[in-house]
Amino acid sequence: MYLSEKNKQIADMFSSIAPTYDLLNHLLSFNIDKIWRKKAINELEGSMFLDVATGTGDVAIQIKKQIKDSEVYGVDLSFEMLKIARKKAKNIEFVCAPAEKLPFKDNMFDGITIAFGFRNVVDRVNALFEFKRVLRSGGKLVILEFNRPVNRIFGALYEFYSFTFMPFLGRIISGHENAYRYLPSSIRRFPDVEFLAGMMRRVGFENVNYFPLTFGVSFIHVGIKP
């Protein structure tokens, strides 16, 4: 598997925090991330699904729970994350691969999810083309991603929480403060919701729509392959 230098750096960073990743995710989001994931999965239709940037497999596992008799695959850059995912779910196939080069045939999936991982994709346009390639006609792409809150007061509180408390707790629990400084910084650098919707449309997705969750802390984007 070929990875660019930037992809290798991202894979190494997530591998370093893999042992405490689930614990910190739920702590830092007050378990609201579980509700967000369920809402994203509610957008899916069909029986064959791919979860990109699957990490420790939470979304892939939840798809199996919510959609009966579904077949689910997960891909991620980090071997260490996937080791944990494989221990958590024996009935899901997890593959180490970048979003920009998926090891699947054309028109294979009814739906693709990527939760809190799209901002870490190095070549996002190429990844969108890959998602479109492996989706069947009528298949859905569902992107769940963090966002900068539009409410000024809530946004200020969120900035303090993200850039002060998150790195502190990350250092205490995982020992990797820099990783938890990178994560909020990556949210700040990520394009706004309309820009992402425009990217999806330019790649060829139709009926692109998005809606906010929890005061706009995160958004769900949905697009359909024609």
C-alpha positions as a Markdown table, in Angstrom:
| # | Residue | x | y | z |
|---|---|---|---|---|
| 1 | Met | 0.0 | 0.0 | 0.0 |
| 2 | Tyr | 1.5 | 3.4 | -1.1 |
| 3 | Leu | 1.0 | 6.3 | 1.3 |
| 4 | Ser | 2.1 | 9.9 | 0.7 |
| 5 | Glu | 4.4 | 11.4 | 3.3 |
| 6 | Lys | 1.5 | 13.5 | 4.7 |
| 7 | Asn | -0.7 | 10.4 | 4.9 |
| 8 | Lys | 2.1 | 8.6 | 6.8 |
| 9 | Gln | 2.3 | 11.4 | 9.3 |
| 10 | Ile | -1.4 | 11.3 | 9.9 |
| 11 | Ala | -1.4 | 7.5 | 10.2 |
| 12 | Asp | 1.5 | 7.7 | 12.7 |
| 13 | Met | -0.3 | 10.3 | 14.8 |
| 14 | Phe | -3.6 | 8.3 | 15.0 |
| 15 | Ser | -1.6 | 5.1 | 15.8 |
| 16 | Ser | 0.0 | 6.9 | 18.7 |
| 17 | Ile | -3.3 | 7.7 | 20.3 |
| 18 | Ala | -5.1 | 4.5 | 19.3 |
| 19 | Pro | -5.1 | 2.8 | 22.8 |
| 20 | Thr | -7.1 | 5.7 | 24.4 |
| 21 | Tyr | -8.9 | 7.0 | 21.3 |
| 22 | Asp | -12.4 | 5.6 | 22.2 |
| 23 | Leu | -12.2 | 6.7 | 25.8 |
| 24 | Leu | -11.2 | 10.3 | 24.9 |
| 25 | Asn | -13.7 | 10.5 | 22.0 |
| 26 | His | -16.6 | 9.8 | 24.3 |
| 27 | Leu | -15.3 | 11.9 | 27.2 |
| 28 | Leu | -14.5 | 15.0 | 25.1 |
| 29 | Ser | -17.9 | 14.9 | 23.4 |
| 30 | Phe | -19.9 | 14.0 | 26.5 |
| 31 | Asn | -21.0 | 10.9 | 24.5 |
| 32 | Ile | -22.9 | 13.2 | 22.0 |
| 33 | Asp | -20.7 | 11.7 | 19.3 |
| 34 | Lys | -22.7 | 8.5 | 19.6 |
| 35 | Ile | -26.0 | 10.3 | 18.8 |
| 36 | Trp | -24.3 | 12.1 | 15.8 |
| 37 | Arg | -23.2 | 8.8 | 14.4 |
| 38 | Lys | -26.6 | 7.2 | 14.7 |
| 39 | Lys | -28.2 | 10.2 | 12.9 |
| 40 | Ala | -25.6 | 9.9 | 10.1 |
| 41 | Ile | -26.3 | 6.2 | 9.6 |
| 42 | Asn | -30.1 | 6.9 | 9.5 |
| 43 | Glu | -29.3 | 8.6 | 6.1 |
| 44 | Leu | -28.2 | 5.3 | 4.6 |
| 45 | Glu | -30.2 | 2.9 | 2.4 |
| 46 | Gly | -29.4 | -0.5 | 1.1 |
| 47 | Ser | -27.3 | -3.4 | 2.4 |
| 48 | Met | -23.6 | -2.9 | 1.3 |
| 49 | Phe | -21.7 | -0.2 | 3.1 |
| 50 | Leu | -18.2 | 1.2 | 3.4 |
| 51 | Asp | -17.0 | 3.3 | 6.4 |
| 52 | Val | -13.9 | 5.4 | 5.4 |
| 53 | Ala | -11.5 | 6.7 | 8.1 |
| 54 | Thr | -13.2 | 4.0 | 10.3 |
| 55 | Gly | -10.6 | 4.4 | 13.1 |
| 56 | Thr | -11.5 | 1.9 | 15.8 |
| 57 | Gly | -14.7 | 0.9 | 13.9 |
| 58 | Asp | -17.4 | 2.6 | 15.9 |
| 59 | Val | -19.4 | 3.8 | 12.8 |
| 60 | Ala | -19.0 | 0.4 | 11.0 |
| 61 | Ile | -20.2 | -1.4 | 14.1 |
| 62 | Gln | -23.1 | 0.9 | 14.5 |
| 63 | Ile | -24.1 | 0.4 | 10.8 |
| 64 | Lys | -24.3 | -3.4 | 11.5 |
| 65 | Lys | -26.5 | -2.7 | 14.5 |
| 66 | Gln | -28.9 | -0.3 | 12.8 |
| 67 | Ile | -29.2 | -2.0 | 9.4 |
| 68 | Lys | -30.0 | -5.6 | 9.7 |
| 69 | Asp | -28.3 | -8.1 | 7.3 |
| 70 | Ser | -25.9 | -5.4 | 6.1 |
| 71 | Glu | -22.4 | -6.1 | 4.8 |
| 72 | Val | -19.9 | -3.6 | 6.1 |
| 73 | Tyr | -16.3 | -2.8 | 5.2 |
| 74 | Gly | -14.1 | -0.3 | 7.0 |
| 75 | Val | -10.9 | 1.4 | 5.8 |
| 76 | Asp | -8.3 | 3.4 | 7.7 |
| 77 | Leu | -4.7 | 4.6 | 7.4 |
| 78 | Ser | -3.7 | 3.4 | 10.9 |
| 79 | Phe | -2.8 | -0.2 | 11.5 |
| 80 | Glu | -3.0 | 0.4 | 15.3 |
| 81 | Met | -6.6 | 1.7 | 15.0 |
| 82 | Leu | -7.6 | -1.2 | 12.9 |
| 83 | Lys | -6.2 | -3.7 | 15.3 |
| 84 | Ile | -8.6 | -2.4 | 17.9 |
| 85 | Ala | -11.5 | -2.3 | 15.4 |
| 86 | Arg | -10.8 | -6.0 | 14.5 |
| 87 | Lys | -11.0 | -7.0 | 18.2 |
| 88 | Lys | -14.3 | -5.1 | 18.6 |
| 89 | Ala | -16.0 | -6.6 | 15.5 |
| 90 | Lys | -15.3 | -10.0 | 13.9 |
| 91 | Asn | -18.1 | -9.7 | 11.4 |
| 92 | Ile | -16.7 | -6.6 | 9.6 |
| 93 | Glu | -13.8 | -6.6 | 7.2 |
| 94 | Phe | -11.3 | -3.9 | 8.0 |
| 95 | Val | -8.7 | -2.8 | 5.4 |
| 96 | Cys | -5.7 | -0.5 | 5.7 |
| 97 | Ala | -6.0 | 2.0 | 2.8 |
| 98 | Pro | -6.1 | 5.8 | 2.1 |
| 99 | Ala | -9.4 | 7.4 | 1.1 |
| 100 | Glu | -7.7 | 8.6 | -2.1 |
| 101 | Lys | -7.1 | 5.0 | -3.3 |
| 102 | Leu | -9.8 | 2.6 | -2.2 |
| 103 | Pro | -9.1 | -1.1 | -2.8 |
| 104 | Phe | -12.6 | -1.9 | -4.0 |
| 105 | Lys | -14.2 | -2.4 | -7.4 |
| 106 | Asp | -16.5 | 0.1 | -9.2 |
| 107 | Asn | -20.1 | 0.4 | -8.2 |
| 108 | Met | -19.8 | -1.9 | -5.2 |
| 109 | Phe | -21.5 | 0.0 | -2.3 |
| 110 | Asp | -25.0 | 1.3 | -1.5 |
| 111 | Gly | -23.6 | 3.8 | 0.9 |
| 112 | Ile | -20.4 | 5.3 | 2.2 |
| 113 | Thr | -19.8 | 7.0 | 5.5 |
| 114 | Ile | -16.9 | 9.1 | 6.7 |
| 115 | Ala | -17.2 | 10.4 | 10.3 |
| 116 | Phe | -14.8 | 13.0 | 11.6 |
| 117 | Gly | -12.2 | 11.9 | 9.1 |
| 118 | Phe | -12.7 | 13.9 | 6.0 |
| 119 | Arg | -10.8 | 16.9 | 7.3 |
| 120 | Asn | -7.8 | 14.7 | 7.7 |
| 121 | Val | -7.9 | 13.4 | 4.1 |
| 122 | Val | -4.9 | 14.9 | 2.2 |
| 123 | Asp | -6.4 | 15.0 | -1.3 |
| 124 | Arg | -10.1 | 15.6 | -0.7 |
| 125 | Val | -11.2 | 16.0 | -4.3 |
| 126 | Asn | -9.5 | 12.8 | -5.3 |
| 127 | Ala | -11.1 | 11.0 | -2.4 |
| 128 | Leu | -14.6 | 12.3 | -3.4 |
| 129 | Phe | -14.0 | 10.9 | -6.9 |
| 130 | Glu | -13.0 | 7.5 | -5.3 |
| 131 | Phe | -16.2 | 7.5 | -3.2 |
| 132 | Lys | -18.2 | 8.2 | -6.3 |
| 133 | Arg | -16.4 | 5.4 | -8.2 |
| 134 | Val | -17.1 | 2.7 | -5.7 |
| 135 | Leu | -20.7 | 3.8 | -5.0 |
| 136 | Arg | -23.5 | 2.3 | -7.1 |
| 137 | Ser | -25.9 | 4.5 | -9.0 |
| 138 | Gly | -28.3 | 6.0 | -6.5 |
| 139 | Gly | -25.8 | 5.3 | -3.6 |
| 140 | Lys | -25.3 | 7.8 | -0.9 |
| 141 | Leu | -22.3 | 9.5 | 0.5 |
| 142 | Val | -22.7 | 10.6 | 4.1 |
| 143 | Ile | -20.0 | 12.9 | 5.6 |
| 144 | Leu | -20.2 | 13.7 | 9.3 |
| 145 | Glu | -17.7 | 16.3 | 10.2 |
| 146 | Phe | -16.9 | 18.9 | 12.9 |
| 147 | Asn | -17.5 | 22.6 | 12.2 |
| 148 | Arg | -16.8 | 26.0 | 13.7 |
| 149 | Pro | -20.0 | 27.0 | 15.5 |
| 150 | Val | -21.7 | 30.1 | 14.0 |
| 151 | Asn | -23.1 | 31.4 | 17.3 |
| 152 | Arg | -20.4 | 33.8 | 18.6 |
| 153 | Ile | -20.9 | 33.1 | 22.3 |
| 154 | Phe | -21.1 | 29.3 | 21.9 |
| 155 | Gly | -18.2 | 29.6 | 19.4 |
| 156 | Ala | -16.0 | 31.4 | 21.9 |
| 157 | Leu | -16.7 | 28.7 | 24.6 |
| 158 | Tyr | -16.1 | 26.0 | 22.0 |
| 159 | Glu | -12.7 | 27.6 | 21.0 |
| 160 | Phe | -11.6 | 27.7 | 24.7 |
| 161 | Tyr | -12.7 | 24.1 | 25.2 |
| 162 | Ser | -11.1 | 22.8 | 22.1 |
| 163 | Phe | -7.7 | 24.6 | 22.3 |
| 164 | Thr | -7.2 | 24.5 | 26.1 |
| 165 | Phe | -9.2 | 21.7 | 27.8 |
| 166 | Met | -8.9 | 19.1 | 25.0 |
| 167 | Pro | -5.0 | 19.2 | 24.8 |
| 168 | Phe | -4.8 | 19.1 | 28.6 |
| 169 | Leu | -7.1 | 16.1 | 28.9 |
| 170 | Gly | -5.4 | 14.5 | 25.9 |
| 171 | Arg | -2.0 | 14.8 | 27.6 |
| 172 | Ile | -3.3 | 13.5 | 30.9 |
| 173 | Ile | -5.0 | 10.4 | 29.5 |
| 174 | Ser | -3.1 | 9.6 | 26.3 |
| 175 | Gly | 0.3 | 11.3 | 26.9 |
| 176 | His | 0.0 | 12.9 | 23.4 |
| 177 | Glu | -0.9 | 16.5 | 23.8 |
| 178 | Asn | 0.2 | 17.5 | 20.3 |
| 179 | Ala | -2.3 | 15.1 | 18.7 |
| 180 | Tyr | -5.1 | 16.8 | 20.6 |
| 181 | Arg | -3.8 | 20.2 | 19.5 |
| 182 | Tyr | -3.8 | 19.1 | 15.9 |
| 183 | Leu | -7.4 | 17.9 | 16.0 |
| 184 | Pro | -9.0 | 21.3 | 16.9 |
| 185 | Ser | -6.6 | 23.0 | 14.6 |
| 186 | Ser | -7.7 | 20.8 | 11.7 |
| 187 | Ile | -11.3 | 21.8 | 12.4 |
| 188 | Arg | -10.4 | 25.5 | 12.3 |
| 189 | Arg | -8.6 | 25.0 | 8.9 |
| 190 | Phe | -11.4 | 22.9 | 7.4 |
| 191 | Pro | -13.5 | 24.6 | 4.7 |
| 192 | Asp | -17.0 | 25.8 | 5.6 |
| 193 | Val | -20.1 | 23.7 | 5.0 |
| 194 | Glu | -21.1 | 25.3 | 1.8 |
| 195 | Phe | -17.6 | 24.9 | 0.3 |
| 196 | Leu | -17.7 | 21.2 | 1.1 |
| 197 | Ala | -21.2 | 20.9 | -0.5 |
| 198 | Gly | -19.8 | 22.7 | -3.6 |
| 199 | Met | -16.9 | 20.2 | -3.8 |
| 200 | Met | -19.4 | 17.3 | -3.7 |
| 201 | Arg | -21.5 | 18.9 | -6.5 |
| 202 | Arg | -18.4 | 19.6 | -8.7 |
| 203 | Val | -17.3 | 16.0 | -8.4 |
| 204 | Gly | -20.7 | 15.0 | -9.6 |
| 205 | Phe | -22.9 | 14.2 | -6.6 |
| 206 | Glu | -26.5 | 15.2 | -6.8 |
| 207 | Asn | -29.2 | 16.3 | -4.3 |
| 208 | Val | -26.4 | 17.5 | -2.0 |
| 209 | Asn | -27.7 | 18.7 | 1.3 |
| 210 | Tyr | -26.4 | 19.4 | 4.8 |
| 211 | Phe | -27.8 | 20.0 | 8.2 |
| 212 | Pro | -26.3 | 21.0 | 11.6 |
| 213 | Leu | -26.1 | 19.1 | 14.8 |
| 214 | Thr | -25.8 | 20.5 | 18.4 |
| 215 | Phe | -25.5 | 24.2 | 17.7 |
| 216 | Gly | -23.5 | 23.6 | 14.5 |
| 217 | Val | -20.6 | 21.9 | 16.3 |
| 218 | Ser | -20.9 | 19.2 | 13.6 |
| 219 | Phe | -22.7 | 18.8 | 10.3 |
| 220 | Ile | -24.0 | 16.0 | 8.2 |
| 221 | His | -23.5 | 16.3 | 4.4 |
| 222 | Val | -25.4 | 13.9 | 2.1 |
| 223 | Gly | -24.9 | 13.4 | -1.7 |
| 224 | Ile | -26.2 | 10.9 | -4.2 |
| 225 | Lys | -24.3 | 9.3 | -7.1 |
| 226 | Pro | -26.4 | 9.7 | -10.2 |
